Amino acid sequence: MIKLPIITDCSAKTCAFNHDGCAAPATTMGADGCATFIQLDVKGGVQDATAQVGTCQRTDCAHNDHLECSAGQVEVGADGAQCLTFTAA
């Protein structure tokens, strides 16, 4: 099994997967931020789970290796659920 980078912090408090941290079992980082981000009244995901980045669509990121994130860990910011770990290639 591939070791996926964990999401150590997510400031997107309006996301349905945010339970004092990301509870999505696997996320996708899209070109415009976390593509797994969704605003709903219902909470989703698995509480006390370790959220991980499954895929990354940011081909201009130094951590992108064949659409997989190679960073050791990822932080997501509140404004547009942007990947704060992004580093330009």
PDB file of N, CA, C and O in Angstrom:
ATOM      1  N   MET A   1       0.840  -1.180   0.000  1.00  0.00           N
ATOM      2  CA  MET A   1       0.000   0.000   0.000  1.00  0.00           C
ATOM      3  C   MET A   1       0.882   1.239   0.000  1.00  0.00           C
ATOM      4  O   MET A   1       1.902   1.281   0.687  1.00  0.00           O
ATOM      5  N   ILE A   2       0.494   2.236  -0.762  1.00  0.00           N
ATOM      6  CA  ILE A   2       1.234   3.490  -0.860  1.00  0.00           C
ATOM      7  C   ILE A   2       1.067   4.269   0.432  1.00  0.00           C
ATOM      8  O   ILE A   2      -0.010   4.277   1.027  1.00  0.00           O
ATOM      9  N   LYS A   3       2.134   4.922   0.862  1.00  0.00           N
ATOM     10  CA  LYS A   3       2.047   5.802   2.021  1.00  0.00           C
ATOM     11  C   LYS A   3       1.646   7.187   1.514  1.00  0.00           C
ATOM     12  O   LYS A   3       2.423   7.861   0.838  1.00  0.00           O
ATOM     13  N   LEU A   4       0.437   7.596   1.846  1.00  0.00           N
ATOM     14  CA  LEU A   4      -0.082   8.887   1.396  1.00  0.00           C
ATOM     15  C   LEU A   4       0.247   9.962   2.431  1.00  0.00           C
ATOM     16  O   LEU A   4       0.277   9.680   3.628  1.00  0.00           O
ATOM     17  N   PRO A   5       0.494  11.204   1.973  1.00  0.00           N
ATOM     18  CA  PRO A   5       0.760  12.280   2.920  1.00  0.00           C
ATOM     19  C   PRO A   5      -0.483  12.595   3.759  1.00  0.00           C
ATOM     20  O   PRO A   5      -1.600  12.605   3.243  1.00  0.00           O
ATOM     21  N   ILE A   6      -0.284  12.846   5.031  1.00  0.00           N
ATOM     22  CA  ILE A   6      -1.410  13.160   5.908  1.00  0.00           C
ATOM     23  C   ILE A   6      -1.696  14.660   5.894  1.00  0.00           C
ATOM     24  O   ILE A   6      -0.813  15.477   5.635  1.00  0.00           O
ATOM     25  N   ILE A   7      -2.939  14.993   6.177  1.00  0.00           N
ATOM     26  CA  ILE A   7      -3.329  16.395   6.326  1.00  0.00           C
ATOM     27  C   ILE A   7      -3.212  16.718   7.809  1.00  0.00           C
ATOM     28  O   ILE A   7      -4.006  16.252   8.627  1.00  0.00           O
ATOM     29  N   THR A   8      -2.213  17.521   8.139  1.00  0.00           N
ATOM     30  CA  THR A   8      -1.942  17.823   9.548  1.00  0.00           C
ATOM     31  C   THR A   8      -2.803  18.957  10.081  1.00  0.00           C
ATOM     32  O   THR A   8      -3.003  19.074  11.290  1.00  0.00           O
ATOM     33  N   ASP A   9      -3.314  19.795   9.181  1.00  0.00           N
ATOM     34  CA  ASP A   9      -4.132  20.919   9.628  1.00  0.00           C
ATOM     35  C   ASP A   9      -5.037  21.366   8.491  1.00  0.00           C
ATOM     36  O   ASP A   9      -4.615  21.430   7.336  1.00  0.00           O
ATOM     37  N   CYS A  10      -6.286  21.675   8.828  1.00  0.00           N
ATOM     38  CA  CYS A  10      -7.219  22.244   7.859  1.00  0.00           C
ATOM     39  C   CYS A  10      -7.984  23.363   8.538  1.00  0.00           C
ATOM     40  O   CYS A  10      -8.664  23.153   9.542  1.00  0.00           O
ATOM     41  N   SER A  11      -7.864  24.543   7.981  1.00  0.00           N
ATOM     42  CA  SER A  11      -8.539  25.724   8.528  1.00  0.00           C
ATOM     43  C   SER A  11      -9.873  26.007   7.855  1.00  0.00           C
ATOM     44  O   SER A  11     -10.522  27.003   8.175  1.00  0.00           O
ATOM     45  N   ALA A  12     -10.296  25.156   6.931  1.00  0.00           N
ATOM     46  CA  ALA A  12     -11.570  25.343   6.223  1.00  0.00           C
ATOM     47  C   ALA A  12     -12.704  24.851   7.120  1.00  0.00           C
ATOM     48  O   ALA A  12     -13.227  23.755   6.920  1.00  0.00           O
ATOM     49  N   LYS A  13     -13.077  25.653   8.097  1.00  0.00           N
ATOM     50  CA  LYS A  13     -14.048  25.258   9.127  1.00  0.00           C
ATOM     51  C   LYS A  13     -15.451  25.033   8.578  1.00  0.00           C
ATOM     52  O   LYS A  13     -16.248  24.351   9.221  1.00  0.00           O
ATOM     53  N   THR A  14     -15.781  25.585   7.405  1.00  0.00           N
ATOM     54  CA  THR A  14     -17.118  25.401   6.839  1.00  0.00           C
ATOM     55  C   THR A  14     -17.230  24.122   6.013  1.00  0.00           C
ATOM     56  O   THR A  14     -18.302  23.816   5.490  1.00  0.00           O
ATOM     57  N   CYS A  15     -16.150  23.383   5.895  1.00  0.00           N
ATOM     58  CA  CYS A  15     -16.179  22.138   5.122  1.00  0.00           C
ATOM     59  C   CYS A  15     -16.897  21.046   5.917  1.00  0.00           C
ATOM     60  O   CYS A  15     -16.671  20.897   7.118  1.00  0.00           O
ATOM     61  N   ALA A  16     -17.750  20.296   5.252  1.00  0.00           N
ATOM     62  CA  ALA A  16     -18.498  19.222   5.906  1.00  0.00           C
ATOM     63  C   ALA A  16     -17.587  18.103   6.415  1.00  0.00           C
ATOM     64  O   ALA A  16     -18.000  17.318   7.268  1.00  0.00           O
ATOM     65  N   PHE A  17     -16.361  18.020   5.906  1.00  0.00           N
ATOM     66  CA  PHE A  17     -15.420  16.999   6.364  1.00  0.00           C
ATOM     67  C   PHE A  17     -14.536  17.475   7.514  1.00  0.00           C
ATOM     68  O   PHE A  17     -13.715  16.709   8.019  1.00  0.00           O
ATOM     69  N   ASN A  18     -14.694  18.733   7.935  1.00  0.00           N
ATOM     70  CA  ASN A  18     -13.841  19.263   8.993  1.00  0.00           C
ATOM     71  C   ASN A  18     -14.499  19.069  10.355  1.00  0.00           C
ATOM     72  O   ASN A  18     -15.512  19.699  10.658  1.00  0.00           O
ATOM     73  N   HIS A  19     -13.921  18.200  11.169  1.00  0.00           N
ATOM     74  CA  HIS A  19     -14.357  17.941  12.546  1.00  0.00           C
ATOM     75  C   HIS A  19     -13.169  18.272  13.445  1.00  0.00           C
ATOM     76  O   HIS A  19     -12.538  17.362  13.983  1.00  0.00           O
ATOM     77  N   ASP A  20     -12.855  19.547  13.616  1.00  0.00           N
ATOM     78  CA  ASP A  20     -11.623  19.953  14.315  1.00  0.00           C
ATOM     79  C   ASP A  20     -10.415  19.310  13.642  1.00  0.00           C
ATOM     80  O   ASP A  20      -9.481  18.874  14.315  1.00  0.00           O
ATOM     81  N   GLY A  21     -10.435  19.253  12.344  1.00  0.00           N
ATOM     82  CA  GLY A  21      -9.421  18.630  11.507  1.00  0.00           C
ATOM     83  C   GLY A  21     -10.128  17.846  10.416  1.00  0.00           C
ATOM     84  O   GLY A  21     -11.314  17.540  10.536  1.00  0.00           O
ATOM     85  N   CYS A  22      -9.415  17.524   9.367  1.00  0.00           N
ATOM     86  CA  CYS A  22     -10.023  16.840   8.234  1.00  0.00           C
ATOM     87  C   CYS A  22     -10.386  15.401   8.579  1.00  0.00           C
ATOM     88  O   CYS A  22      -9.572  14.662   9.132  1.00  0.00           O
ATOM     89  N   ALA A  23     -11.619  15.009   8.247  1.00  0.00           N
ATOM     90  CA  ALA A  23     -12.103  13.653   8.501  1.00  0.00           C
ATOM     91  C   ALA A  23     -12.389  12.902   7.203  1.00  0.00           C
ATOM     92  O   ALA A  23     -12.977  11.821   7.233  1.00  0.00           O
ATOM     93  N   ALA A  24     -11.982  13.461   6.069  1.00  0.00           N
ATOM     94  CA  ALA A  24     -12.158  12.760   4.794  1.00  0.00           C
ATOM     95  C   ALA A  24     -11.101  11.664   4.707  1.00  0.00           C
ATOM     96  O   ALA A  24      -9.926  11.933   4.958  1.00  0.00           O
ATOM     97  N   PRO A  25     -11.482  10.446   4.361  1.00  0.00           N
ATOM     98  CA  PRO A  25     -10.505   9.365   4.314  1.00  0.00           C
ATOM     99  C   PRO A  25      -9.401   9.592   3.281  1.00  0.00           C
ATOM    100  O   PRO A  25      -8.260   9.183   3.495  1.00  0.00           O
ATOM    101  N   ALA A  26      -9.733  10.239   2.168  1.00  0.00           N
ATOM    102  CA  ALA A  26      -8.741  10.590   1.152  1.00  0.00           C
ATOM    103  C   ALA A  26      -9.244  11.842   0.443  1.00  0.00           C
ATOM    104  O   ALA A  26     -10.427  11.943   0.119  1.00  0.00           O
ATOM    105  N   THR A  27      -8.365  12.774   0.209  1.00  0.00           N
ATOM    106  CA  THR A  27      -8.749  14.027  -0.437  1.00  0.00           C
ATOM    107  C   THR A  27      -8.059  14.155  -1.791  1.00  0.00           C
ATOM    108  O   THR A  27      -7.076  13.474  -2.085  1.00  0.00           O
ATOM    109  N   THR A  28      -8.604  15.042  -2.592  1.00  0.00           N
ATOM    110  CA  THR A  28      -7.990  15.416  -3.859  1.00  0.00           C
ATOM    111  C   THR A  28      -7.653  16.890  -3.785  1.00  0.00           C
ATOM    112  O   THR A  28      -8.516  17.712  -3.478  1.00  0.00           O
ATOM    113  N   MET A  29      -6.409  17.231  -4.063  1.00  0.00           N
ATOM    114  CA  MET A  29      -6.015  18.624  -4.150  1.00  0.00           C
ATOM    115  C   MET A  29      -6.171  19.041  -5.603  1.00  0.00           C
ATOM    116  O   MET A  29      -5.479  18.536  -6.488  1.00  0.00           O
ATOM    117  N   GLY A  30      -7.091  19.971  -5.835  1.00  0.00           N
ATOM    118  CA  GLY A  30      -7.371  20.431  -7.188  1.00  0.00           C
ATOM    119  C   GLY A  30      -6.611  21.691  -7.526  1.00  0.00           C
ATOM    120  O   GLY A  30      -5.899  22.240  -6.686  1.00  0.00           O
ATOM    121  N   ALA A  31      -6.757  22.142  -8.735  1.00  0.00           N
ATOM    122  CA  ALA A  31      -6.075  23.349  -9.199  1.00  0.00           C
ATOM    123  C   ALA A  31      -6.521  24.588  -8.428  1.00  0.00           C
ATOM    124  O   ALA A  31      -5.756  25.543  -8.299  1.00  0.00           O
ATOM    125  N   ASP A  32      -7.757  24.581  -7.913  1.00  0.00           N
ATOM    126  CA  ASP A  32      -8.285  25.744  -7.194  1.00  0.00           C
ATOM    127  C   ASP A  32      -8.406  25.513  -5.692  1.00  0.00           C
ATOM    128  O   ASP A  32      -9.113  26.259  -5.014  1.00  0.00           O
ATOM    129  N   GLY A  33      -7.735  24.505  -5.161  1.00  0.00           N
ATOM    130  CA  GLY A  33      -7.807  24.206  -3.738  1.00  0.00           C
ATOM    131  C   GLY A  33      -8.239  22.771  -3.521  1.00  0.00           C
ATOM    132  O   GLY A  33      -8.213  21.956  -4.443  1.00  0.00           O
ATOM    133  N   CYS A  34      -8.633  22.470  -2.309  1.00  0.00           N
ATOM    134  CA  CYS A  34      -9.034  21.106  -1.981  1.00  0.00           C
ATOM    135  C   CYS A  34     -10.333  20.776  -2.714  1.00  0.00           C
ATOM    136  O   CYS A  34     -11.376  21.366  -2.430  1.00  0.00           O
ATOM    137  N   ALA A  35     -10.272  19.844  -3.647  1.00  0.00           N
ATOM    138  CA  ALA A  35     -11.448  19.483  -4.450  1.00  0.00           C
ATOM    139  C   ALA A  35     -12.444  18.648  -3.654  1.00  0.00           C
ATOM    140  O   ALA A  35     -13.568  18.436  -4.109  1.00  0.00           O
ATOM    141  N   THR A  36     -12.051  18.169  -2.472  1.00  0.00           N
ATOM    142  CA  THR A  36     -12.940  17.398  -1.612  1.00  0.00           C
ATOM    143  C   THR A  36     -13.782  18.328  -0.740  1.00  0.00           C
ATOM    144  O   THR A  36     -14.777  17.896  -0.158  1.00  0.00           O
ATOM    145  N   PHE A  37     -13.392  19.596  -0.644  1.00  0.00           N
ATOM    146  CA  PHE A  37     -14.122  20.600   0.141  1.00  0.00           C
ATOM    147  C   PHE A  37     -15.576  20.687  -0.315  1.00  0.00           C
ATOM    148  O   PHE A  37     -15.859  20.790  -1.509  1.00  0.00           O
ATOM    149  N   ILE A  38     -16.484  20.642   0.644  1.00  0.00           N
ATOM    150  CA  ILE A  38     -17.906  20.784   0.352  1.00  0.00           C
ATOM    151  C   ILE A  38     -18.593  21.440   1.550  1.00  0.00           C
ATOM    152  O   ILE A  38     -18.347  21.069   2.697  1.00  0.00           O
ATOM    153  N   GLN A  39     -19.444  22.404   1.274  1.00  0.00           N
ATOM    154  CA  GLN A  39     -20.182  23.100   2.322  1.00  0.00           C
ATOM    155  C   GLN A  39     -21.581  22.524   2.419  1.00  0.00           C
ATOM    156  O   GLN A  39     -22.403  22.727   1.526  1.00  0.00           O
ATOM    157  N   LEU A  40     -21.856  21.807   3.497  1.00  0.00           N
ATOM    158  CA  LEU A  40     -23.176  21.229   3.750  1.00  0.00           C
ATOM    159  C   LEU A  40     -23.480  21.340   5.238  1.00  0.00           C
ATOM    160  O   LEU A  40     -22.573  21.532   6.048  1.00  0.00           O
ATOM    161  N   ASP A  41     -24.747  21.221   5.597  1.00  0.00           N
ATOM    162  CA  ASP A  41     -25.124  21.198   7.008  1.00  0.00           C
ATOM    163  C   ASP A  41     -24.807  19.853   7.650  1.00  0.00           C
ATOM    164  O   ASP A  41     -24.715  19.751   8.873  1.00  0.00           O
ATOM    165  N   VAL A  42     -24.643  18.830   6.833  1.00  0.00           N
ATOM    166  CA  VAL A  42     -24.354  17.481   7.311  1.00  0.00           C
ATOM    167  C   VAL A  42     -22.842  17.310   7.404  1.00  0.00           C
ATOM    168  O   VAL A  42     -22.113  17.753   6.515  1.00  0.00           O
ATOM    169  N   LYS A  43     -22.364  16.673   8.470  1.00  0.00           N
ATOM    170  CA  LYS A  43     -20.936  16.379   8.597  1.00  0.00           C
ATOM    171  C   LYS A  43     -20.659  15.031   7.964  1.00  0.00           C
ATOM    172  O   LYS A  43     -21.456  14.103   8.102  1.00  0.00           O
ATOM    173  N   GLY A  44     -19.537  14.914   7.274  1.00  0.00           N
ATOM    174  CA  GLY A  44     -19.172  13.671   6.612  1.00  0.00           C
ATOM    175  C   GLY A  44     -17.817  13.180   7.068  1.00  0.00           C
ATOM    176  O   GLY A  44     -17.148  13.827   7.874  1.00  0.00           O
ATOM    177  N   GLY A  45     -17.421  12.049   6.556  1.00  0.00           N
ATOM    178  CA  GLY A  45     -16.115  11.492   6.873  1.00  0.00           C
ATOM    179  C   GLY A  45     -16.144  10.617   8.107  1.00  0.00           C
ATOM    180  O   GLY A  45     -17.202  10.266   8.629  1.00  0.00           O
ATOM    181  N   VAL A  46     -14.962  10.280   8.552  1.00  0.00           N
ATOM    182  CA  VAL A  46     -14.799   9.397   9.703  1.00  0.00           C
ATOM    183  C   VAL A  46     -14.107  10.180  10.809  1.00  0.00           C
ATOM    184  O   VAL A  46     -12.954  10.584  10.659  1.00  0.00           O
ATOM    185  N   GLN A  47     -14.807  10.395  11.917  1.00  0.00           N
ATOM    186  CA  GLN A  47     -14.191  11.127  13.031  1.00  0.00           C
ATOM    187  C   GLN A  47     -13.000  10.349  13.554  1.00  0.00           C
ATOM    188  O   GLN A  47     -12.991   9.118  13.546  1.00  0.00           O
ATOM    189  N   ASP A  48     -12.007  11.074  14.002  1.00  0.00           N
ATOM    190  CA  ASP A  48     -10.751  10.526  14.521  1.00  0.00           C
ATOM    191  C   ASP A  48      -9.961   9.771  13.455  1.00  0.00           C
ATOM    192  O   ASP A  48      -9.072   8.984  13.780  1.00  0.00           O
ATOM    193  N   ALA A  49     -10.281  10.009  12.188  1.00  0.00           N
ATOM    194  CA  ALA A  49      -9.535   9.388  11.091  1.00  0.00           C
ATOM    195  C   ALA A  49      -8.322  10.238  10.766  1.00  0.00           C
ATOM    196  O   ALA A  49      -8.297  11.430  11.072  1.00  0.00           O
ATOM    197  N   THR A  50      -7.327   9.642  10.157  1.00  0.00           N
ATOM    198  CA  THR A  50      -6.176  10.380   9.663  1.00  0.00           C
ATOM    199  C   THR A  50      -6.436  10.665   8.194  1.00  0.00           C
ATOM    200  O   THR A  50      -6.382   9.764   7.357  1.00  0.00           O
ATOM    201  N   ALA A  51      -6.718  11.921   7.889  1.00  0.00           N
ATOM    202  CA  ALA A  51      -6.999  12.309   6.508  1.00  0.00           C
ATOM    203  C   ALA A  51      -5.708  12.303   5.701  1.00  0.00           C
ATOM    204  O   ALA A  51      -4.647  12.691   6.191  1.00  0.00           O
ATOM    205  N   GLN A  52      -5.821  11.856   4.459  1.00  0.00           N
ATOM    206  CA  GLN A  52      -4.664  11.767   3.588  1.00  0.00           C
ATOM    207  C   GLN A  52      -4.979  12.360   2.224  1.00  0.00           C
ATOM    208  O   GLN A  52      -6.139  12.440   1.823  1.00  0.00           O
ATOM    209  N   VAL A  53      -3.936  12.776   1.517  1.00  0.00           N
ATOM    210  CA  VAL A  53      -4.093  13.287   0.154  1.00  0.00           C
ATOM    211  C   VAL A  53      -3.933  12.113  -0.794  1.00  0.00           C
ATOM    212  O   VAL A  53      -2.864  11.509  -0.875  1.00  0.00           O
ATOM    213  N   GLY A  54      -5.007  11.793  -1.515  1.00  0.00           N
ATOM    214  CA  GLY A  54      -4.975  10.682  -2.454  1.00  0.00           C
ATOM    215  C   GLY A  54      -4.404  11.081  -3.796  1.00  0.00           C
ATOM    216  O   GLY A  54      -3.567  10.367  -4.349  1.00  0.00           O
ATOM    217  N   THR A  55      -4.844  12.212  -4.331  1.00  0.00           N
ATOM    218  CA  THR A  55      -4.353  12.685  -5.629  1.00  0.00           C
ATOM    219  C   THR A  55      -4.138  14.186  -5.595  1.00  0.00           C
ATOM    220  O   THR A  55      -4.671  14.892  -4.739  1.00  0.00           O
ATOM    221  N   CYS A  56      -3.348  14.652  -6.541  1.00  0.00           N
ATOM    222  CA  CYS A  56      -3.081  16.083  -6.665  1.00  0.00           C
ATOM    223  C   CYS A  56      -3.145  16.480  -8.130  1.00  0.00           C
ATOM    224  O   CYS A  56      -2.480  15.886  -8.979  1.00  0.00           O
ATOM    225  N   GLN A  57      -3.948  17.488  -8.412  1.00  0.00           N
ATOM    226  CA  GLN A  57      -4.096  17.977  -9.781  1.00  0.00           C
ATOM    227  C   GLN A  57      -3.207  19.181 -10.077  1.00  0.00           C
ATOM    228  O   GLN A  57      -3.240  19.721 -11.183  1.00  0.00           O
ATOM    229  N   ARG A  58      -2.408  19.607  -9.087  1.00  0.00           N
ATOM    230  CA  ARG A  58      -1.527  20.761  -9.284  1.00  0.00           C
ATOM    231  C   ARG A  58      -0.229  20.317  -9.936  1.00  0.00           C
ATOM    232  O   ARG A  58       0.757  20.045  -9.251  1.00  0.00           O
ATOM    233  N   THR A  59      -0.231  20.246 -11.256  1.00  0.00           N
ATOM    234  CA  THR A  59       0.957  19.788 -11.978  1.00  0.00           C
ATOM    235  C   THR A  59       2.104  20.787 -11.881  1.00  0.00           C
ATOM    236  O   THR A  59       3.241  20.452 -12.213  1.00  0.00           O
ATOM    237  N   ASP A  60       1.821  22.013 -11.428  1.00  0.00           N
ATOM    238  CA  ASP A  60       2.862  23.025 -11.270  1.00  0.00           C
ATOM    239  C   ASP A  60       3.476  23.013  -9.874  1.00  0.00           C
ATOM    240  O   ASP A  60       4.222  23.928  -9.525  1.00  0.00           O
ATOM    241  N   CYS A  61       3.178  21.993  -9.069  1.00  0.00           N
ATOM    242  CA  CYS A  61       3.704  21.892  -7.711  1.00  0.00           C
ATOM    243  C   CYS A  61       4.929  20.980  -7.691  1.00  0.00           C
ATOM    244  O   CYS A  61       4.945  19.936  -8.343  1.00  0.00           O
ATOM    245  N   ALA A  62       5.941  21.374  -6.949  1.00  0.00           N
ATOM    246  CA  ALA A  62       7.170  20.590  -6.832  1.00  0.00           C
ATOM    247  C   ALA A  62       6.923  19.241  -6.156  1.00  0.00           C
ATOM    248  O   ALA A  62       7.708  18.311  -6.343  1.00  0.00           O
ATOM    249  N   HIS A  63       5.848  19.119  -5.373  1.00  0.00           N
ATOM    250  CA  HIS A  63       5.538  17.869  -4.670  1.00  0.00           C
ATOM    251  C   HIS A  63       4.714  16.903  -5.526  1.00  0.00           C
ATOM    252  O   HIS A  63       4.459  15.776  -5.103  1.00  0.00           O
ATOM    253  N   ASN A  64       4.296  17.324  -6.717  1.00  0.00           N
ATOM    254  CA  ASN A  64       3.467  16.480  -7.576  1.00  0.00           C
ATOM    255  C   ASN A  64       4.336  15.500  -8.345  1.00  0.00           C
ATOM    256  O   ASN A  64       5.181  15.895  -9.149  1.00  0.00           O
ATOM    257  N   ASP A  65       4.118  14.221  -8.089  1.00  0.00           N
ATOM    258  CA  ASP A  65       4.844  13.160  -8.775  1.00  0.00           C
ATOM    259  C   ASP A  65       3.830  12.240  -9.440  1.00  0.00           C
ATOM    260  O   ASP A  65       3.262  11.365  -8.785  1.00  0.00           O
ATOM    261  N   HIS A  66       3.600  12.430 -10.729  1.00  0.00           N
ATOM    262  CA  HIS A  66       2.626  11.642 -11.487  1.00  0.00           C
ATOM    263  C   HIS A  66       1.229  11.725 -10.872  1.00  0.00           C
ATOM    264  O   HIS A  66       0.534  10.718 -10.736  1.00  0.00           O
ATOM    265  N   LEU A  67       0.830  12.946 -10.503  1.00  0.00           N
ATOM    266  CA  LEU A  67      -0.474  13.273  -9.933  1.00  0.00           C
ATOM    267  C   LEU A  67      -0.667  12.735  -8.515  1.00  0.00           C
ATOM    268  O   LEU A  67      -1.797  12.643  -8.036  1.00  0.00           O
ATOM    269  N   GLU A  68       0.415  12.384  -7.851  1.00  0.00           N
ATOM    270  CA  GLU A  68       0.381  11.999  -6.447  1.00  0.00           C
ATOM    271  C   GLU A  68       1.243  12.974  -5.666  1.00  0.00           C
ATOM    272  O   GLU A  68       2.275  13.432  -6.155  1.00  0.00           O
ATOM    273  N   CYS A  69       0.822  13.287  -4.464  1.00  0.00           N
ATOM    274  CA  CYS A  69       1.560  14.222  -3.623  1.00  0.00           C
ATOM    275  C   CYS A  69       2.717  13.492  -2.944  1.00  0.00           C
ATOM    276  O   CYS A  69       2.527  12.441  -2.332  1.00  0.00           O
ATOM    277  N   SER A  70       3.918  14.063  -3.059  1.00  0.00           N
ATOM    278  CA  SER A  70       5.093  13.457  -2.449  1.00  0.00           C
ATOM    279  C   SER A  70       5.535  14.203  -1.188  1.00  0.00           C
ATOM    280  O   SER A  70       6.572  13.879  -0.609  1.00  0.00           O
ATOM    281  N   ALA A  71       4.758  15.195  -0.765  1.00  0.00           N
ATOM    282  CA  ALA A  71       5.084  15.917   0.480  1.00  0.00           C
ATOM    283  C   ALA A  71       4.863  14.984   1.662  1.00  0.00           C
ATOM    284  O   ALA A  71       4.018  14.091   1.594  1.00  0.00           O
ATOM    285  N   GLY A  72       5.596  15.177   2.721  1.00  0.00           N
ATOM    286  CA  GLY A  72       5.443  14.352   3.905  1.00  0.00           C
ATOM    287  C   GLY A  72       4.135  14.602   4.626  1.00  0.00           C
ATOM    288  O   GLY A  72       3.554  13.691   5.216  1.00  0.00           O
ATOM    289  N   GLN A  73       3.675  15.845   4.576  1.00  0.00           N
ATOM    290  CA  GLN A  73       2.411  16.231   5.192  1.00  0.00           C
ATOM    291  C   GLN A  73       1.864  17.442   4.456  1.00  0.00           C
ATOM    292  O   GLN A  73       2.592  18.123   3.734  1.00  0.00           O
ATOM    293  N   VAL A  74       0.572  17.705   4.643  1.00  0.00           N
ATOM    294  CA  VAL A  74      -0.098  18.781   3.922  1.00  0.00           C
ATOM    295  C   VAL A  74      -0.928  19.603   4.897  1.00  0.00           C
ATOM    296  O   VAL A  74      -1.552  19.065   5.812  1.00  0.00           O
ATOM    297  N   GLU A  75      -0.926  20.914   4.687  1.00  0.00           N
ATOM    298  CA  GLU A  75      -1.787  21.821   5.440  1.00  0.00           C
ATOM    299  C   GLU A  75      -2.732  22.499   4.460  1.00  0.00           C
ATOM    300  O   GLU A  75      -2.336  22.880   3.359  1.00  0.00           O
ATOM    301  N   VAL A  76      -3.992  22.646   4.876  1.00  0.00           N
ATOM    302  CA  VAL A  76      -5.013  23.272   4.041  1.00  0.00           C
ATOM    303  C   VAL A  76      -5.477  24.545   4.736  1.00  0.00           C
ATOM    304  O   VAL A  76      -5.780  24.531   5.929  1.00  0.00           O
ATOM    305  N   GLY A  77      -5.533  25.643   3.990  1.00  0.00           N
ATOM    306  CA  GLY A  77      -5.940  26.925   4.547  1.00  0.00           C
ATOM    307  C   GLY A  77      -7.424  27.189   4.393  1.00  0.00           C
ATOM    308  O   GLY A  77      -8.114  26.519   3.626  1.00  0.00           O
ATOM    309  N   ALA A  78      -7.899  28.166   5.127  1.00  0.00           N
ATOM    310  CA  ALA A  78      -9.322  28.490   5.139  1.00  0.00           C
ATOM    311  C   ALA A  78      -9.796  29.143   3.848  1.00  0.00           C
ATOM    312  O   ALA A  78     -10.885  28.830   3.366  1.00  0.00           O
ATOM    313  N   ASP A  79      -9.012  30.030   3.289  1.00  0.00           N
ATOM    314  CA  ASP A  79      -9.434  30.798   2.120  1.00  0.00           C
ATOM    315  C   ASP A  79      -9.433  29.932   0.878  1.00  0.00           C
ATOM    316  O   ASP A  79      -8.386  29.708   0.270  1.00  0.00           O
ATOM    317  N   GLY A  80     -10.602  29.445   0.499  1.00  0.00           N
ATOM    318  CA  GLY A  80     -10.727  28.603  -0.685  1.00  0.00           C
ATOM    319  C   GLY A  80     -10.163  27.214  -0.502  1.00  0.00           C
ATOM    320  O   GLY A  80      -9.969  26.492  -1.480  1.00  0.00           O
ATOM    321  N   ALA A  81      -9.894  26.821   0.747  1.00  0.00           N
ATOM    322  CA  ALA A  81      -9.325  25.496   1.064  1.00  0.00           C
ATOM    323  C   ALA A  81      -8.057  25.246   0.254  1.00  0.00           C
ATOM    324  O   ALA A  81      -7.869  24.162  -0.298  1.00  0.00           O
ATOM    325  N   GLN A  82      -7.188  26.256   0.186  1.00  0.00           N
ATOM    326  CA  GLN A  82      -5.951  26.166  -0.582  1.00  0.00           C
ATOM    327  C   GLN A  82      -4.937  25.263   0.093  1.00  0.00           C
ATOM    328  O   GLN A  82      -4.873  25.201   1.320  1.00  0.00           O
ATOM    329  N   CYS A  83      -4.150  24.571  -0.699  1.00  0.00           N
ATOM    330  CA  CYS A  83      -3.067  23.746  -0.176  1.00  0.00           C
ATOM    331  C   CYS A  83      -1.920  24.680   0.215  1.00  0.00           C
ATOM    332  O   CYS A  83      -1.292  25.294  -0.648  1.00  0.00           O
ATOM    333  N   LEU A  84      -1.653  24.783   1.505  1.00  0.00           N
ATOM    334  CA  LEU A  84      -0.594  25.661   1.990  1.00  0.00           C
ATOM    335  C   LEU A  84       0.791  25.037   1.842  1.00  0.00           C
ATOM    336  O   LEU A  84       1.800  25.706   2.063  1.00  0.00           O
ATOM    337  N   THR A  85       0.844  23.767   1.471  1.00  0.00           N
ATOM    338  CA  THR A  85       2.105  23.061   1.266  1.00  0.00           C
ATOM    339  C   THR A  85       2.609  23.235  -0.173  1.00  0.00           C
ATOM    340  O   THR A  85       3.739  22.861  -0.487  1.00  0.00           O
ATOM    341  N   PHE A  86       1.773  23.799  -1.039  1.00  0.00           N
ATOM    342  CA  PHE A  86       2.139  24.019  -2.443  1.00  0.00           C
ATOM    343  C   PHE A  86       3.469  24.752  -2.552  1.00  0.00           C
ATOM    344  O   PHE A  86       3.696  25.761  -1.884  1.00  0.00           O
ATOM    345  N   THR A  87       4.341  24.228  -3.403  1.00  0.00           N
ATOM    346  CA  THR A  87       5.610  24.859  -3.728  1.00  0.00           C
ATOM    347  C   THR A  87       5.733  24.823  -5.243  1.00  0.00           C
ATOM    348  O   THR A  87       5.635  23.758  -5.853  1.00  0.00           O
ATOM    349  N   ALA A  88       5.948  25.984  -5.852  1.00  0.00           N
ATOM    350  CA  ALA A  88       6.035  26.041  -7.319  1.00  0.00           C
ATOM    351  C   ALA A  88       7.199  25.191  -7.822  1.00  0.00           C
ATOM    352  O   ALA A  88       8.296  25.206  -7.263  1.00  0.00           O
ATOM    353  N   ALA A  89       6.925  24.452  -8.893  1.00  0.00           N
ATOM    354  CA  ALA A  89       7.971  23.584  -9.491  1.00  0.00           C
ATOM    355  C   ALA A  89       8.960  24.423 -10.259  1.00  0.00           C
ATOM    356  O   ALA A  89       9.909  23.888 -10.832  1.00  0.00           O
TER     357      ALA A  89
END
